[in-house]
Amino acid sequence: MKILKISFYALFVLGLTACVTNPITGRSSIQIANNSEIATAAASEYKTTLSSSKVITGTADANRVKNVGARIKNAAYTYYKSIGREADLANYSWEFNLIQDAQLNAWCMPGGKVAFYTGIMPVCKDDNGVAVVMGHEVSHALAGHGNERISQAMIAQYGGSILSGSMSNSQWAGVFEKVYPVGAQVGLLAYGRKQESEADKMGLILMSIAGYDPRSSTSFWQRMQASSSGSKTPEFLSTHPNPENRIADLNAEMPKALEYYKKAGGKL
């Protein structure tokens, strides 16, 4: 019981001192881990992933991933600069690559390392579809969802030690290994439903600022759901919201997204 009380106290104090507010959704989360350390680990894992995979270059799909990625990245900078928070993005080192793999998946590691699998490209169908996925995955990184999950694990296991500053290197390593298992791809961290929903909302705004039609998001998720009608749910959907709820939530955000899309020169 004593340990439990310490953990609750740690959570309360850390909630006051390490609460991060998402500038697009307004959602607050506790993020106490070192972003630089997370980004370094992610970059290392990304390099390992690329070296052990077949990276596709020079094709229409490969170029589409890079071009859409660049526009989504620029949209993020545009938005963050408009609210005086461009410094939040100073440590991002963006990369966008297409990997030969039949999985219907894509991910963005902390720090901006993005990978799309060839299996998801037919479901994306066009630039708008890629923008839906790109905006969603980039939003996981921008929102600090990796840091949030690591922080949750740190508080649950070492709440009191965090406050006293007495966590050992081995304890820190244990937390990182728990969240990012050895040999697993950092980008495939399982996010919670609230984080997935937040990435949907952020992604919708980012793709709109980048000049992609946000209305294409609903048709993309319908295609994705149809592609999972078999016996195995794609990894990309494993922790995601119910398709009907997701589309309803996206439609609720659509008026705001369309305002950004119109400002970007999009036709309504």
Secondary structure, DSSP 8 states (H G I E B T S, - for coil): -HHHHHHHHHHHHHHHHSEEE-TTT--EEE--S-HHHHHHHHHHHHHHHHHTS-EE-SSHHHHHHHHHHHHHHHHHHHHHHHTT-GGGGTT---EEEEE---SS-EEEETTTEEEEEGGGHHHH-SHHHHHHHHHHHHHHHHTTHHHHHHHHHHHHHHHHHHHHT---HHHHHHHHHHHS-TTS-GGG----HHHHHHHHHHHHHHHHHTT--TTHHHHHHHHHHHHT-SSS--GGGTTS--HHHHHHHHHHHHHHHHHHHHHTT---
